[in-house]
């Protein structure tokens, strides 16, 4: 089968033929119908992200995956059957620690699909049964594929890390793959007003279409004054871009006890040149990664009841064989994509 493989030393990505994997105990094999292309994949390829728990020298990328169960290994629990439509959680628990066994919460040994073990940029992917989420028949595979990261990560940041309250102001810096969904989800939970900040005019227009009340250019030197005049201080600001300058700008827009939530990833240092207002106004800086137990199931349930629609999030479809081209399109922000989808 074809698979998009990343070799770590030296860093080299290529799509090539590999053997079709067979499912082991507790695993299923999924025929991949759609796989998302994420900035995290770009960062893995360029070396700014590195797997923590990878056992070998290379890995198949892709942590946003949806498809059809093709084969079951021995001792698969839960009544899963061949032919079922599923999306795959973006990672799996170690399965041994107290958090995993007793509380079903992510642990420090959680492994990420397409990073620490083979992912879904392939014709077939293996998945532990506990990472499967059943799909309604009317949810397209391309939309389902992006839920385990592009949608569930901002959902976890909004409902978990930030504990956003209805009727309170929130801001989103960076209206790309994560930020566009953050705006949509903030609207769903009742945040108001919702402020979007992005240097691209097309991204700001998109934010307004997705439910933002106002949108500002991050390059505007008068942004902070304009934001306060328009909406007042923010309860919470989300950095969805992973850009150091964004973080310093966003923290200035917070009110008393406001939270800056770091969702976008960057290896660059976090700097706040004047920290006196941070302390005096008791502002908080919070890290966020991924989503919590049950978040993907919740979002799929909302889609099942037609509370959410991700059709506008699909920016294009690319054959798996051209995965390198899709990565380049994302790097260049060609067409200002939310999510490009690989199809085997």
N, C-alpha and C positions, 0 to 999 in steps of 0.2 A: 504494500500500500504506500501511498504518498504521505509524507509527514514533514512538517517544518521543524528542523532540528537546529539547536544552538549548541555549538561546542564552546567550552569556556576558555580553554588555553591552547592556542590563541582564540580570541572571540571570533567566531565565524558562524553565520547563519546561512542555511541552504535548505531547499525543499528537495528531498530525495526519497528513493524507495527504501522501505524497511519492512521487516516481517510483520504480518498481522498478529497482534498479541492474543493470547488465550487467557480467559478469565480464571483466576485462582479461587480458592475458598472465600466465600462471602463477597465475591466480585461479580460484576456483569460487564459485558462488552457492549458498547453503544456505537451504532452506526451514526457518525456525526453528520448532522444536516446543516448546522450553522455554528460558527465560532467567531467571537468578537476580537477585534484588534484594539488593544489598549495601550496607553502610554507606558504602563509598566512593562509591556513587551518590548517597547522601544528602549526603555532604560536597561532592560536585561541585555539587549543586543549591543548597546553602546557601552556597557560596563559600569554604569552608575548604580545598578542594582546587581547583587550577586546572591545566588541561592545559599541558604544556610544549612539545609539538610539533604542536599542532593548526594546520592550514593556513587554516581559515576561521573565521567567527564563531559557528558552531554545530555540534553533533555529536549523533548518535544514541547514547544511552547503552547500557550493557549489555556487560560483559566475561565473563559466565558464560553460555555459549550451547551448545546442542546441537540437532541437527536432521538433515535429509537433504539430500545433495547434489542440487541441482535443475538446475544447468547448469554446464558447464565452459568456461572461456575458452581462448584459444590457448596451446599449449605448456605444458600442465599436466603436470608430471612425476609419477612414482610410481604410475601405474596406477589413479588414482582414477576412479570411474565414477558416473554418475547413479544415484540410488537408495541409495547407501551411507549408513549411519548414522554420524554423526561428532559429536565435540565439538571445540570450537575453543580453541586456546591463548589465554590472556588477553592476549597481546601478540605482537609480531613484532620480530625483530632488524632492524637497519639493513641488513644484508646486504653491507656493504662493508668493515668494519674487520676486523683480524686475528682478533679474538675470534669474530666471526661466521663468517668464511670458513674459518679453520683449526681452531678449537676448539669451535665450536657453543655457545659460552657467551653469556649476555646481555651486552650492552654498554651504555655510558652513553647510547646513542642508541636504546635499545629503546623502541618505541612501544606504548602500552597500548590495547587494543580498547575502544571505548566511552568513551575519554578523548581520545586523540590522533588517532583516526580512527573512523569509524562502527562501532557495535557491534550488539548483537543484540536490543535492545528494538524489534523490527520484525518484519514478516512474512517478510522475506528479508534475509540478510546476506552480504556478500562476505568471502572469506578467502583469503589466500595459501596455496598448497598445503602449504607447509612448516609451517603452523600447524594442520593437520588431524590428529586422532587418531581412528582407527577404533574403533567401539564393538562389543562383543559383543551379540548379538541379545537376550539376556535382561537387559540393563542398561537400565532405563527412562530416557527422555530427561530427566526432571526430576532424577534422581539424577546422570546424566552431566554435566548442565549445570554443577553446582556444583563439580565436581572441579578445573577450572582456577584457582580462587582459594580458595574456602572450605575445600577439602580440601588442595590442593597447597601453599598458603601455610604452614599449620602444619606440613605434612610437610617442607617445605624448612627451616623453622626448627628442627625437631626433629632431622632427620637430617643437615642441613648446618651451619647457623650454630652450633647448640648442641652437635652431636655427642653426643647423649644416649647413655649407656651402659646396657646391661641391668643390672637389679638396683640402680640408683642412684636416689635420690629426686628428684622433679621436681614443680614447682608450676605451676598455671595460674590466672592472675588474669583473670577475665571469661569466663564460660561461655556466650557467645553463638554467633554464626555461625562464628567461628574457634575459640573456646575449646572448644566441644563436640567438634569434630573433633580438636583437640589432645589431649584426654583419651583419645579412642578410639585415636588413633595412638600415643600414649605407651604405652598398654596393648599395642598390637601389637608395638612394639619392645622391650618388656620392662622399662620403667622401673618402679621400685618403691621405696617407695610413691609413689602419685600423689595430690597434694593439689590440690583445687579451691577457689578463693576467689571469692565473688560475693555482692553484697548481697541478691540475690533468692533467697528460699527455694526457689521453683520451679526456678531455675537450679541451685541446689546439689543438689536432688533429681535433676535431670536428669544432673548430673555423675556422681553415684553410679550411676545406671542405665547410663551410658556407660562406666564402668570406673574411676572415681576410688575410691581407698581411704578417703579422708576428705574432708569438705567443711566450709569455715569461712565465716562471715559477715565480709566485709571491713570492716563497720562496728563489729565487736567491738573495743573498745579493748585487750582482752587477747589479741588474735589471735596476736601473735608468740610470746608465752610458751606459749600453747596448742599452736601448731604445733610448737615445739621439743619440748614434752613428748610430743606424739603421734608425731612422725615424725623428730625430729632436724633438723639443718640441711639445706637443699636444695643439691643440685649445680647445679640450674638452675631459674630462675623465668621464666615467659613472661608478658609483659604483652600480653594479647590485646584489652584494652579501649581502649588509647590514652588513659589517664587519668593525669595527673601524680601524684596522690596514690597511685595504685596502685604506681607505680614506686618511690617512696620506701619504701612498706610492704614491697614484695617484696624489695628489696635487703637489708633487715634480716634476712630469713629465709634468706639464703645462708650457706653455710659457707666454709671456706678455698678460695680459687680458684673460688668459685661464679660462675655467669654469669647476668646479667639480660639477657634477649633481648627487644628492643622490636619487637613485631609490629604491634600496633594503632597507627594513625596519629593524631597530634594536632599542631596548630601551636603548642601551648603549650610553654613551656621545660621542659627537664629539670633538676630541682633535687634535690640530695641535701644536706640541711642539715648533716649531720655526716659528712664524708668521711674522717675518720681511720680508722674501721673498714674502709672500702672499701679504703684503701691498705694498712693493716696486714695484712688478711686476703687481700690480692691479689685482690679481687673484680673482675669485668669487666662492663662494660655494652656490649652489642653491638646494633647496628641490624640489622633484617632487613626485606626487601621481596620479595614474590613467591616464586617457586620456581626451581629450577635446571633445566638442560637434562635432559630425560628423566623428570622427576618425574611429569608428568601421565600419560605412557605407563606408568610403573611402577605408579601407583595404579589405572589402568584394568586393568592386568594382574592386580593383586591382586583387583579386583572380579570379573574374568573367572574367577578360581580360587576365588571365594567366600570370600576372606579378609576382605573388608570389605563392610559393608552400610550404605547411607546412607538407607534408607527412613524411619528416624526423624528424619532431618534435614529432611524436606520438611514445612514447617509450614502450607502452604496453597497453593492455586492461584488466580490472579487473572487476569482477561482483560487483554490488552495495553491495551485502551481505558481501563482503570481503573488504569493504572500509577501515577498520582499518588496514588490511594488506598492502594496498596500501600506507597508511600514513607511516607505518613503513619502507616500501621500500624507500620512499622518504627521510625519516630521515636518513637512513643508506646510502643513495645515491647508492643503489643497482643497478648496471648496468648503473650508471651515467645518470639518466633519464632527458629528457627535460620535457615531460608531460606524466603522466599516466592518462588513461581515464577510468572512471567508466561507466559501462553499466548496466542499470536496467534489 
